[in-house]
């Protein structure tokens, strides 16, 4: 248990600081890309891979790592660029997202930078809806200020993995579902793909989904309602928030909500692609009501029904 709490502390000590670490890498000669270090299990040279007949074109093979079969995705091809060439520098970033392990084939792995979520901005609206970025930031590199593009890994994976939003038989409580029709749920996530998955699942219950792209946007909306005299806990059945977002992360958002008397009783579910065995400890440490690892439609529905039952009681 001490190891579990230590792991929780490493993440939630960032609550008051709104900080994160990024692993920087290249997919081409110039542009820098990044993913959150906490999603990274290891970085290694490309091992021998086995081809998978009929696999998605961006899945270039499977690598055997300590007895585990790990699919390898050509990240450059997956985000719309030409595939990697064998004569280019290639490295493998092993990650864990949404309770699955996968490898991303990249070029040169640069370094790790420590920054704050306030230094992370959403991609410009002119980038369009089809881009594969959740955010951008800037770093100093060799005396030059450079743009770093942060990959929307969930959008990349959604192209390859068929995420089913259907609800399993026996999960839905028809009586509770009837009571939920028309109620509001605030969904906070920087990934439009993740928001779409949650929305598609919960709209099957007749819930009305309000979307925010980051924690600061959500907090500003909640404060605006409170300033207008609205009772946030009556406006919203619950809030579902990602952990890691530009401007303000989900940990900080939860912290701010819990420390505002006008909204401190809001039911908050942390819905994150972070996987691990410390969910219960995370709930207590952060102050949210529930913790869900993405993407689990049945569990989302169960939490919504649990919240509805609380309201009725």
N, C-alpha and C positions, 0 to 999 in steps of 0.2 A: 504493500500500500504506500510506503514511503516513496517508492519510485514513481507511482501514479501521481501522487501529490506534487512531487518535484516537477514532473512533466507539466502538470496543470499550472504550477507556479511560473514556469518559464514562459507560458503563453499569457496568463492572466496578470502577471506583473506589468504587462504592457498596457493594461486597461487605462491607467492614469496617464500613460505616456503616448498612446496612439502610435506606437512604433511597429516597424516590420523590417525584415531582412529580405533582400532580393538577390537571386542568383542571376547574374548577367551572362549572356551568351550571344553568339552571332549565328545567323542563318545565311548571311551573305558576307561580302568583304567589309562592308561599312556599318550597316545598321545594327544597333544593340537591341536585344530583346530580353525579357526577364520573366521569371515566375517566382512565387513566394518560396523561400527556403524551407519553410515548415512542411511543404508538400513534397520535398525532395528526400528520397531515401539514400541515394548515392549517385556519384558521377564516375563513369568508367569508360575505358576504350571499348570500341564496338567488338563484342564477342562473336563467335561463329553463330550464325542464325539458320533456322530451318524455314523454308518457304511454306506458306499455307495456301494450298489451292482453293480458289473461290473466295479468298479473304478480300476485304475492302482494299482498294488500290493503294491507299495510304499506309496500310499495314504491310511492311516489307518483310516480315518474318517473325519468328518466335525465338527468343534466347532462353537458354536454360541457365538460371542463376541460383546456385545452391539448392538445386532440386526443384525450383519453382519455374514454371513456364511463363515467360513474360512477353506479351506482344510488343513489338517495336513499331512505332509510328514515325514516318518521315514527316517531321513537323513542318519543314519548309513546304513540302507538297500539300500538306493538309491545310495550310492557310493560303493556298493559291499561287505559290511560286513554283518554279521548276524544281523537280526532285533533286536530291543530293547526288553528286557524282562520286564514284569510288576514289578518284584521284584527289578529292578535296579532304581537308582535315575533318574528321568525324568523331563525335563523342556521343555517349549515351547518358541521358539523364533519367534515372529511375525515379518515378513518382508514385504517390498514392493519392488517388482522388476517388470520391464516391464509393469507398470500400473496395476499390480495385487497384491493382498494381500494373503499371505500364511503363514502357521506355519510350523516350522521345529522342530520335536521331537529330542531332544539331551539329553545328560547326564548332568553331573555337569557343571553349568555355572561359569566360573572361575572369570574373571574380565575384565576391559577395559584397554588397553594400548595405549599410544600415541607414535607414531613413525614417521618416514619419509619414503617416497617412495624409497629413495636411499638405505634404509635398507631392502627393499623388493626385492627378487630375483625370477626370473622364476624358475619353478621346473626343476630339472636336466633332461637332454634329455634322460637319461637312464630310466626315469620313464615311458616312452612310451606314445603313443597318447591316450590311453584309460583311463589315470588317471583323477581324478576329481579335480585337483588343478590348480589354476591360478598362484600361487606364494608360496614361503616359506619365513620365516624370523626366527630370533632367539630372545629369551628373557631370562632374568635372572629370575629364579623362585626357591625360597628356596635355594639360593646359588649355583644353578646349571644352566648351560646354556642349554636351551631346544629349539628344533625345533618346529616352529608353521607352520602348513599347512593351507593355505588359500583356502577355497573351491570355485570352479568354479560353482557358483549357477546357472548361465545361462545354463551350460551343464546339471546340475541336472534337471532343469525345462524342458529342451528340450526333456528329456526322457519321461516326463509326459504330457506335453502340445504339441499338434501338431501345430508347427509354419508353417503356409502356406506362401510360397514365391510368390504365384501367384499374378498377377497385376489385379486389378478390371477393369471391362469394363468401358471405358470412361476416364480412367486416362492417358493412353499412347497417346502422341501426335506423330503420325507417322512421321511428317516432322522433328520434333526435334530429334526423335530417330534415324533417318537416319543420321543426322549431328553428332551424338555422337559416331557412330560406330568406334572402334579403339582408342578412346581417353582413357587416363589413369586416374584412380582414386586411390589414396593412402588410404588404410583402415588400421587404427591403433587400435588394440584391443588385450588385453591379453587373451581373451577367443577365442579359435579356433572355438567354436560353433557360437559365435557372428560374427566372421569374415566370416564364411561359410554362414550364413544367408544373410549378406549384399552382399557377392560375388554372391550367387545364384540369388538374386534379380536383381542386376545391370548388370550381364552378359546377362540377357534377353534383355537388350538395346544395346548389342554389345560392352559394355565398357570393357576395360582391367583393371583388378584389381591387384594392387601391395599391398602386405600384410606386415605389421610390427607388432610385438608382444608387443611393448611398446613404450612409447613416446621418450625415448632416442634413440632407434634404428631408429625411424622415423626422429628425428632431425639430427642424424648423416648422414642419407641418404640425406636429404635435403641440409645439409651443404656441403656434398661431391659433389653433383651436382652443387651447387653454386661455389665451389672452382674450379670446372672444367670449369666454364664459362657458364654453362647451365642456362637458364631462367626457374626457377621453375614454374612460372605461365603458361609457355607454355608447360612444360613437363607434368603438371598435370591439368586436368580440375577442380579438387577439392580434398580436403583431408577430410575424415570422421574419426573422432577420438572418442574413448571412453574417459570418464572422469578419471576413476580410474584404474591405471596400475602400475606394478612394475617399478623400476628405475626412471621413470618420468611420472607424471600424465598428463592428457589431458589439464588441466588448464595451467600447466607450459609449456607444448609443445606449446600451442597457444600463451602464453606470449613471448616465445623465438622467435617464427616465426614473431610475430608482431613487435618485436624489432630488427629484422635483415633487413636492407634496401633491401637486395637482394631477400627477399621472403615475405615481409610484406603484399603484395597484394594477397597472396594465399587465395582462397575461402575455408573457414573452417566450417565444420558442426560438432557440438558436438552431438554425438549419444550415449546416455547413458541410463542405466536401472534405473537411478534416476527418480522418478516421482515427480510431484508437479505443483503448479500453477504459478511458478515464471520464466517460460521459457523465456519470452521476456526480463525481467530484467537480467536474466543470460546471454543472448546474449550480451547485452550492457556492462555488468560488465566484462565479461571474454574477449570479443573482437572477438568472433567467429561471423560468418555470420548467422548461423542458429542453432537451438537447436531441436533435435528430441528425444523423449522418445522411447526406444526400445519396441517391434520390430514392425515397421509399414511399410511394403513394399510399399504401395501406397504413403506414405509421402516421403520415400526415392526417389522414382521415380519422384515425383513432385519437390523435391529440385534439383535433377539432371537436370530436364528439365528447371527449373528456371535458373540454372547456365548456361545451354547451351544457353538460350535466351539472357542472359547478354552478353555472348561472341559474339553472332551474332549481338547484338545491338552496 
